[in-house]
Amino acid sequence: MLKTATAIFLGLATSFTFFLLSPPPKSSFHSLFTSTSLSDNASISHHLYTLTRRPHVAGSEANAEAAAYVLSVFTSSNIKSHIASYEVSLTYPAQRSLSLTRPPPEPPTAFSLRQEIYDGDPYADVSDQVQPTFHAYAKSGTVSAPVAYVNYGRVEDYTTLKEMGVNVSGTVVLARYGEIYRGHIVKNAYVAGAVGVLVYTDRKDYGGGGGDTRWFPDDRWMPPSGVQVGTVYNGLGDPTTPGWASSGDCERLSEEEVEKGGDVPLIPSLPISAADGETILGSIGGHVANEDWQGSKDAPTYRVGPGPGIVNLSYTGKQFIGTIQNVIGVIEGAEEPDRFVILGNHRDAWTFGAVDPNSGTAALLQIAERLGKMQGGGWKPRRTIVLCNWDAEEYGLLGSTEWVEENRQMLASRAVAYLNVDCAVSGPGFYASATPQLDELLKRATQEVQDPDNPSQSIYDSWVGSSNSPLIGRLGDGGSDFAAFVQHVGIPATGMFFGGGNKHKFSFISHHPLVGYPVYHSMYDDFIWMQKFGDPMFHRHVAVASVWGLVALWLADEEFLPYNYLSYAQELQTYTKDLKVEISDKNISLTPLFKSIEELQKAATTVNNQRKAIEERKGWASIWNKDHLKVRELNDRLMMAERAFTDQDGLSERSWYKHLIYGPSKHNDYESKSFPGINDAIEKAKDLNTAEAWHLVQHEVWRVSRAVRHASLILNGELT
């Protein structure tokens, strides 16, 4: 009895001593993180200037130098860091030409396909390092055919042309950027029978509307010679290693096998400027295009053709296996080192990349510096923080996808969340997206950070505006590096940026602004554009770093993971009600889905109550009840519930995408869809209109219902 009492006394004494010697609470460091003593717009400006001094496309020497710079900042911030390299399939342009032949007596036009340097351009000395304008993974080939105008190149645009009696089969189509992903512009053209594609930036969307509008460097708009380059690959990750990592001497598909896979284009394409696009439009006759297909006020009347203008398009790509470099920094957790909070941004750019992506890279580097200083003051995270700077995102999310595929099992069992920032800043106005259990955390973080454009209020205040709650997007599109984490593995995620305050067309958090940031993917996305128009004082960069870092710190340090699955249940309820309206006359039962969502709501309430019960027992009772083990087990349930929304078979005909709640639209990689499998099945059923096709819709409803129920079981934490 005496031994027992002594043991109890020693245990209590040890615990008491531990509390006396324990370091300052982590929350005090969280306040320090956002303080002016750690946040510095001068350092973030310097990082952006350094990263954007030269064009640095994936696979280039300049991008390897940028990787070395990121690594040096991580290392000097006392963050253990390394390079994770992959050997991936990349393409550069080898030869391009474009000419236009009009009916006599008009002379032919040969296009230079060059973006013009402006007077006083400080980057003129390195402009020759910018890759010639091209589409990554474009099909090599030479075609000569009448040209037809197809508006934005959407499926519905081809439907409109068909209704007008216009046949684009055998033509080269001219489409404008602005509504859908360029890879789907090319794919839709191929399906319609076109033999080639030209994609231009219309002044109406990117040039400020024409007229007396000035353009960069005098204003923010795209110059007439500006060209939006980019990938036309419709998959994610290295095309030659679908589903496995491109590491070392790995298995690879042949070029023929890649083409059979359906994700690379089968007809040649080129991106062209507004000036070249208007010249070609002037050669097109036939029906006058609809009013919403027309250009800016002073533009010529757009007609749909085909012809009489004939386009001669030639493109040859150089395909090679190149080395890409992800820079990975790790701050090991003190209490739970096997739980990972991951922050990610990509580094590679089509040209200088001041907005896309290095505004995000500069913010990531400042987060690294702030965390390094906090470590010097005695802070250690509870869970491990991983900082990731991805490579080759622009080609098709290659760096992040290869890394996720290589580390899939470990991430599936250990990743708490993935926090993505791509284009951190392109102008005023905060915008964010998340998987729904992280909504409240985003709101909370923005309440703690001052609005860089209105110091009298928080970012949250300006984000909400006159509404009751801020608009939070979802992460179903394939537009940035969150895709592999959310859609392939099922890891909770967020994304954010400044730039939602301009007139824009954003794809949720794809960070591919189609109007709000008009020099997107052109030679003019440089430090001068950012300094003059994007963020002159670099206060928005600092604010993004503060919100991004705070979300990471709370996920890494709080005893209970700050998730709320009630938000998820409410979102699913809304999606299902919308679905009910869409298929109300199709004899599809949504009862299983409504029932599973109700179960999820109950499970979310239960786990929230369990958390409160443990929190209320703090003190000696908590030690006796071994509540630290209960906390860990409850956190595991919160962490793993998102995984349950994935299905190992993936989406029909798109098996890499495993998430049944969020995924990209089949016809636009920039568009996020809720219940993507159900949506695909509905689209097919409407087209075929057979009993079998509608039965498949019901099957997809059951699949989602099962996934939601599995999430409920995980939150409950009990076997059936």
Buried (B, 14 or more C-beta within 10 A) or exposed (E): EEEEEEEEEEEEEEEEEEEEEEEEEBEEBBEBBBEEEBBBBEBBBBBBBBBBBBBBBBBBEBBBBBBEBBBEBBBEBBBEBEBBBBBBBBBBBEEBBBBBBBEEEEEEBEBEBBBBBBEEBEBEEBBEBBBBBBBBBBBBBEBBBBBBBBBBBBBEBBEBBEEBEBEBEEBBBBBBBBBBBBBBBBBBBBEBBBBBBBBBBBBBBBBBBBEEBEBBBEBBBBBBBBBBBBBBBBBBBBBBBBEBBBBEEBEBBEEEEBBEBEBBBEBBBBBBBBBBBBBBBBBBBBBEBEEEBBBBEEBEEBBBBBBBBBBBBBBBBEBEBBBBBBBBBBBEBBEBBEBBBBBBBBBBBBBBBBBBBBBBBBBBBBBBBBBBBBBEEEBBBBBBBBBBBBBBBBBBBBBBBBBBBBBBEEBBBBBBBBBBBBBBBBBBBBBBBBBBBBBBBBBBBBBBBBBBBEEEEBBBBBBBEEEEEBEBBBBBBBBBBBBBBBBBBBBBBBBBBBBBBBEBEBBBBBBBBBBBBBBBBBBBBBBBBBBBBBBEEBBBBBBBBBBBBBBBBBBBBBBBBBBBBBBBBBBBBEBBEEBEEEBEEEEBEBEBBBEBBBBBBBBBBBBBEBBEEBEEBEEEEBBEEEBEEBBEEBBBBBBBBBBBBBBEEBBBEBEBBBBBBBBBBBBBBBBBBBBBBBBBBBBBBEEEEEEEBBEBBBEBBEBBBBBBBBBBBBBBBEEE
